[in-house]
Amino acid sequence: MSSTAASEPAHTTFAKENFSKSGASGLYDRARPSYPPAAISDILSTLPTPSSPSDRATIVELGAGTGLFTRALLSHPDTPAKVKKVVCVEPSEGMREGFEKATLGGAFEWAGKGEKVDEGGVEVECVDGTFEDVPVESGAADMVVCAQAFHWTGSNPLPAVRSIARILRPSAPWCLIWNLEDRSVPWIAQLRDAYEQFEAGSPQYRLGLWKSMWDEPSYWEMFGEMTKREYKWMKEVTEQGAIDRVFSKSYITALSDDERAKFETKLREILKRGEGKKWVDEKAGTFEYDYTTDLFIARRK
């Protein structure tokens, strides 16, 4: 992505503006799921075991949002032994505001701007930047992660790939991870049918536009083949939680108040029917929201 609105693609400006709203309001952080611990374990397994705390890795997370992945990483028991610093890069002002509140607001005693790093703490910072304009020195990253974000490069991912290659040291891993609502569950498929009609050409993960990078010889000059791993899991939600999940999408945020009100009525009808719904606690109104998480890993040549 370009940091200059005048030169960036329209879908990038659209995403920054609308995710800024949901990021600053807290909706995005409240509604979106975290990531399965097994996927975090597999990501961390690509890093070597350091000989001392000072040799631990620097991870650059691009499109960090409000820090949902960051917090999953910081919460993992293997992280303090392997990670010294996480640089979170996010172009949306509202998302960075949400990150400061949710992730740097004291949730992790051992995470901060350098405190106790020599004792095994993890330094965390969130900075303005884009896929193509990353404020990190060349070769400074021991890993790059993009969580629920890389699809916003659209059908022209190579500038971002070159940028990622620039900051990665040789042989270092690059990880892409996405959560996707599981269409095999009828009510989830019906929700997706309802909201996907509003995508308006935005470059969603499921469309796979970002995969065009594999058709370019220059990709293979920089990276090896990406391996894919898949994780099935569920998040416990209420009806309002499922509604919030849909409303956290950028193209739903962009609707007018009247359009959202009418759409919400339709969503609640789907949820009331609840075809294929599995209750966790029917009295409390909680049920399973099924996800598939896709993880792609490649290494810098």
N, C-alpha and C positions, 0 to 999 in steps of 0.2 A: 504494500500500500504506500501511497505517497502522502507525506505530511502536509502538502499544500493542497487545499481544497480545490483550487482552480485547475490543478493538473491531475487530480486523482479521478478514478472511474466513478460514475454516478452511484453504483451500488456501494462503493466504499463510503462515500459521503452519507448515503442513506443509513448504512449500518452504524456509523459513528454517531449520527444525530439521534437515532432511535434507541440504540443501546445506551447512550448517555442518559436518556430519560429513565430507563428501567434500572440502570446501574446506580444512579444517584438516589432514586426513590427507595431502593432496597428490594424492589420486586424481583429483579434478576437473581440476586443472591438467595432470596427466600424460596423462589420457585424452582430453580434449576437443581438437578441432582449432582452429587459429588461423583467420585470415580471408584470402582471396585478396588479394594486393597491388593488383590491378586495382580491387577494391571500395574499398580504402582510398584509392586515387588519385581515384576518383570522388567520395568523400566530401570529400576535401580540396579538390577542384576547386570546391566550392560556396562556399569561403571566398575573399575578395578577397586580392590580393597586397598586403601591408602596405608602407607607405612607410619604416618603420623597425622595429627589433626591439621597441620599446615598443608599437607598434600591432598586434602580432600577437594572434591570437584566444585567447579563453578558451573551452575546451570543457568541458561538463559531461556526464559519462558516468553514466547511471543504471543500476543493477543491474550494477555493474562486475565482480562475482565476484572471481576471483583475478587478474584483469588480462590475460586472453588478448587481448581486443581492444585494451586499453591498450598492450600491448607491440607488437602489430602496428602500431598507430598510431605509437608512438615509433620503431619500426624503419624506418618509411618515409622515404625520402630527402627528400620534400617537407615533412615535418613541421616541422623546425627553422625553416624560412623563414616558416611561416604560423602556428605555434602557440606561444603563450607559456606557457599554463597548462592543465593538465587536472585537473579536480576530479572524482574518482571517488566515487560515492555507492553504498553497499552496506549493506543491512539485516542481513545474516547475519554474526555475529561470526566464525564459522569461515572464511567467505570472506574477510573483511577480514584475518584472520590469514594466510591463504594469499596474499593480495595483498602484504602486507608482505614475505613471504619471497620470492615469485617475481618481483615487479615492482619493489619498492623495495629489493631486496637487493644493489644494486650492479651490476645488469646493464647499466645505461645510465650512462656516465660523465657525460653532460651533462644528466641528469634528476635532480631531487631537490627539496628544499624551498626553492627559490629560488636555488640556487647558479648563478652564471654566466648568469642569465636575461638580463641586459643585454648579454651577449656572444652571445646566440643559444641559450642553454640553455632547457630546458622545465621548468617547475615542475610537480610531480606530487604530489597528496595523495589519500588515501583516507579518507573520512569516513562516519560512521553516518548513514543517512537512507533514505527510501523515495520511491516515485514521487510520493506526495501531500505529503510533508514533506521538501522539499529544502533543506538549509542553505546556500542561495545567495540573494543579494539579487535583488530584482526587476530584470529587464532587464540582468543582469550577464553573461549567457551569449551568446556569439557563435555557438554551436552546441550542440545537445543530441543525444547519441547513446545509443541503447539497443541493446545487442548481446545477442542470445539471451535476452532478459529481458521484453520488453513484454507478451508473452502472459500473464504472471502477473497482469496487471490483470483477467483473466477477462472476464466479460460486462458489467463496469461500468468501462470505461476512461476515462470522461469526467473523473472527479476527477484522474487522472494527466495527462490532456490539459490541463486547466486549470492544473495545477501547472507543466507544461512551458511553457505559454504565458506564465505569470507571469515565469519566469526568463529567457526569450528576449527579446533586443532585436527591434524591428520588422524584418521582412524576413529574419531569421536562419533558417538551416536546422535542421530536425529530421530525424534519420536513424534508421531502424529497420533492423537487419540480423540475419538468421538463417542458420545452417547447418542443412541438412536432409539426412539420409542418402538417397541416390538409390535409389528403389524400382525403377528400370528394370533394376537388377542383381539377378538372382534370389536370390543368397544374402543380399543386404542386405534385400530384400523379406521373406525368410523370418525374418531377425533381427527386423525391425520387427513382423511378425505375432506373433512370440513375445513381445516385450516390451511392445507397446502394449496387450495385454490387462490389464496391471497398472496402467494409468494412473488407474483409479478416479475418473474424473470431473475430474482435474486439467486446468487450461486450457492445453492444449498448442498450440503455434503452428499446427500443421497443421489444427486445428479452426476457426481463424479467429474465435474469439469476440471478440477485440479489434477486429475490423473493424466491430463494431456502432457504433463512434464515428462512422462516416461516415453513419449514419442520423439523426444528431442535428444539428439546425440550429445548436446552439451550437458544434459542431466547426468549421463553415464560417465562423462569426464570428471564429474565432481563427486558422485555418489554411487554406491553399489545397489544391488537389488533390495527392495523393501520386503521384509517378511511381515505377515499379517497374523495377528492373534485375536481371538474373539471370546468375549466373556458374557454370560447370561446372568442377570441378576434382577432384583426388584427393589423399588423404593416404596415404603409405606406412606400413603397419602390419604387426605380427605377429599371430598368433592371440590372444596374451594382450592385445595392444593393442586388438583388437576387443572382447574380453570386457570389458576395463576401460571401454571407451567405453559399453557398455550398463550396466555397474554404476555409472557416474557419474550415472545418472539418479536423480532424487530418489525416485521411487516404487519403484525397485529397492533403493536404500539402505534404504528402510523395511521391506523384507522381513526375516523371521527368518533366522538362519544356516542352518537346515535348508532353508528355501524357496530361498535363494540357491544353496545347494549343488546341489539338484535342478535348478534353472533353469540353472546353469552347465553341467551335463552336457548338457542339451538344446541350449544354444548351441554347445557344442563339436562336437556331432554335425552341426549345420548347417554349421559352418565346415569340418569335415573333408570333408563332401560337396562344399562349395565350388562350387555351381552358378553358372557365369558368372564364377568367380574369375580375375583376371588377375594373374599372378605378376610381381613386380618382380625378385626373386631367390629362386627356389624353394629353392635350397640353404640360404640364410640364413633362409628362412621368411617373407619379406616379400611383401606383395601390395597391390593398390590398393583403397583404401576410398573410394568415389566419393561426392561431395557436390554439392548444388546450394545456392548461397548466394543468398538473396533480399535485395535492398536497396530500401527505400522511403525517399523523400525528399520532404518538404513544407517550406514556408516560413511563418513567422509573418507574419500580416497586420499 
